[in-house]
C-alpha cells in the first residue's frame, strides 16, 4: 500500500512499506519507489509522499526467447502470446491436372493471467515459423511458452500439398495481438481447369502470407507476417518448374502487469 500523499510520515511508516533494518536510516532507501526518492545526496521525509514498494505498471514484448523478471510488488501477470505460424504448402502440379495448395495455419493464440512471485525470473520461449518447402507440404511452427508447458501456445500446422486447407482468402481476425488479415488467394486458369493457392491464416498479430500461382520457372508464396501469420501457399503448373510455400511468421510473447 502506498504511503500517504500529505501530512506526517514516520520512519516506521517508511520501514513498513519498504522494509529495512533498525535503527532506521533514510539512507537505506535511496532510489526506492517511482524515482521521486533520490538515489544519492540529500534525502528527506517529503520525498516519500505517495511512494510505494510496488513497481509502476508496464509491459514487455518478447520477439525471441529469453527470461522475464517479475517487477517488485506483483504476484500476477497477464500473458498474450502466439506460436509460430506454419509454412505454406506447394505443388508443382501437372499440365493436365488441377492442383491446389493450402496456406499455413497460424500459431495458437493464448491470453491468460498467470500467478508469479515478485522478483522471480521465468523463462520465455518464442516459437519459430515453419519453413515452406519446394513442391510439398509446409513445416509446422514452433510453440511459444511462458514459464512452463502449462502456459503454452502451440505452433500452427503447415499448409498441405494438393489441398484447400488452410483456404485463406483475405479474411480478417481479431485476437489479443490485434487485428490483421489472412493472406490473399491466387488462381490460374488454363484449358485444363483452375489451379488455386491459398493465403496463410492470420493470428491477429500479423497478416498471413499471400499466395502465388504462375507459369514462371519458380513460384514462391509470401512469408507470414511478424507475430506468426501463416506462410502463404504457392502452386506451380509448369512441368519443369518448382513451387515453394512461404515461411510462417515467428511467434511472440507479451507480458503485462498492472
N, C-alpha and C positions, 0 to 999 in steps of 0.2 A: 504493500500500500504506500502510495507516495506521501512524502512529508507535506505538511500544510504550506499554503502559499503566502501566509502572513501571520503576524503575531509571534509569540515566543516559541522558539525551538530549543530544546535542551540537548546537551551532548549525549544523554541517554537515548533521546529520540533518534538521533543520527545513528547511534550504535545499533538500535533495534532494527532500523531499516537496512543498514549496510554491513552489520557485523563488526568485528574488531575486538581488540583486547583492552584490558584495564591496566593502568589508568588510561582513560580515553584522551586521545590527542587528535586534533583536526588534521594533522599532517598524515595520519593513516589513510585519509580519504581523498588524497589528490586524484583528480581525474575521474571520479565516480559520476554516475548519473548521465545526463544528456549532453554534457560538455560545458555546462554553466559553472561547474566546480573546477577551478584551475588545476592544472597538472603540476604546477610548481609555484613558488613565490608566496605572496600574501594570500591567505585563505581566511574566510570569516563565516560566522553562522549564517549570514544573509545569503551566501552562495548556495545554501541548501534548500531554500524555499522551493517547493514544488518538485523536488528531486525524488527519484525512485531508483531502487536497485534493479528494476526491470528495464531491459534494453528497449529502444524505440521499435515500433513495428517496422517490418520490412519484408523483403523477398530476395531470393537468389535463384537464378536460372542456370541449369547445367546443360551444356551442349556436348560435353564429353564426360567420361566417368571421373569421379573424384570423391571428396569427403565433405560432409556438412557438419559444422559445429553449431549446436543449438545456442542461440543468444541467451544471455543471462535473464533469468526470471520466467522462462517459458517452459511449459510442460506439455504442449501440443503444437503441432504444425499442420498446415494444410498442403497436400501434395496434389499437383496436376501434372500428369505425365502421359507419354505416349511411347509405344515401342517403335522399332524401326519398320519402315514400310517394305513390302515385298517387291521384288523386281518384276518387271513386265514380261509376259510370255511373248514368244516369237515363233513364227512359222514361215518357212520359205515357200511352202505351197507348191502347186503344180499349175502348169498352163491350162490343164483341163479340169481342175477341181477348185472348189471354194474352200478356203482355209481361213478360219478366224483365229485371232489371238487375244487372250484375255489380259486386262490390265492387272497390275499388282494390287493387293489389298493393303489398306493402311494398317499400321500397328494399332493394338488395342489402346483405348483411352481410359485412364483411371483417375478419378478425383475423389479424395478422401481425407479425413482428419486422422492423424497418427499421434499417439501418445509418445512423448520423448522425455528425456531428463536434461534439465538445464545444464549447459556447459559440456555435455557429452558430444562425441563425434560419431557420425553414422556414415556408412559407405553409400555411394550413389553410383549406379550403373546406367549408362546411356547406350541403348541398343543401336547397332549399325544397320544401315539399309541393306536389303538383299540385292544381290547383283542380277543384272539382266544377262542372258546368255544368247549365243547365236543359234537360231533355228530350233529352240526348245524352250521349256518352261523356265520361269524365273525362280530365283532362290528366295527363301523366306528371310524376313528381317529378324534382328536380334531383340531380346527383351530389354526393357528398362526397369529399374528397380530402386526402391529406397529402403535401405537397412537390411531387408530380408525378403525371401520369396513370398511372405505374407502381403507384401506391398509391391506388386509386380504388374507391369503392363506387357503382355506378350507381343512379339513381332508379328507383322502381317504375312500372310501366305503369298507365295509367288504366283504370278499370272500363268495360266496354262496354255499349252500349245493346242491348236485346233479346238478352241473353247470360247464361250462367251462370258466366262467368269474370270475376273470381275468385269462386268459390261458397263464401265463408266462412260458417261457421255455429257460431262459438264455440270452435273447437278451439284447444289450447294449442301453444306453441312456445318452445323454449329456445335462446338464442344467447349470444355473448359479452356481449350487452347485458342479459341477464337472462331472465326467463320472463314471458310475457303471452299474451293470448288474441285470436283472431280476433273481429271484430265478429259480432253475432248476426243470423241471417237473419230476415226478416219475410215474411209472406204475407197475401193477401187472397182470400177465396173468394166467388164470386158464381155466378149461373146460367150463366155462360159459361166457367167454369174457375177455376183458381187462379193468381194473379199472385204472383211472388216477387221480392224484392230481397235481395241477399246482402251479408253483412258484409264489411268490409275485412280484408285479410290482416295479421296481426301480424308485427312484425320481431323480437320478443323485448324490444325497448326500451320498448314501449308497446302498449296494446290497439288493435286495429283498430276503426274506427268502426262503430256498429250501423246496420243497415238500417231502412228505414221504408217502409210502404205505407199507403194510405188513400184516402178519398174527399173529403178536405178540399180547399179551394181550392188550397193549395200544400202539398207534402210534401217534407221535407228529410231526407236521410241525415245521420248524425252524423259529425263530423270524426274523423280518425285521431288516436291518442294521441301525446304527446311521444315523440320517438325514432322516429317515422315508421311507426306502424301505418297501413295503407292506409285511405283515406277510405271510409266506409260508403256503399253504394248506396241509391238510393230509386226508387220507381216510383209513377206517378200513373195512376189508371184513370178519372178523371172527364174528360169531353170538354173542359171549359172550364178546367181547372186545369193546374198545372205541377208538375214534379218536379225536384229538384236533388240531385245526389250530394254527399256530404260531402267536405271538403278533406283531402288526405293530410297526415300529420304531417311536420314538418321533420326533417331528418337530424341526426346527432350524430357527433362525433369525440372519442374518449377516448384520451389518450396517457399511458402509464405508464413508469416507469423504476425499476430496482432492481439 
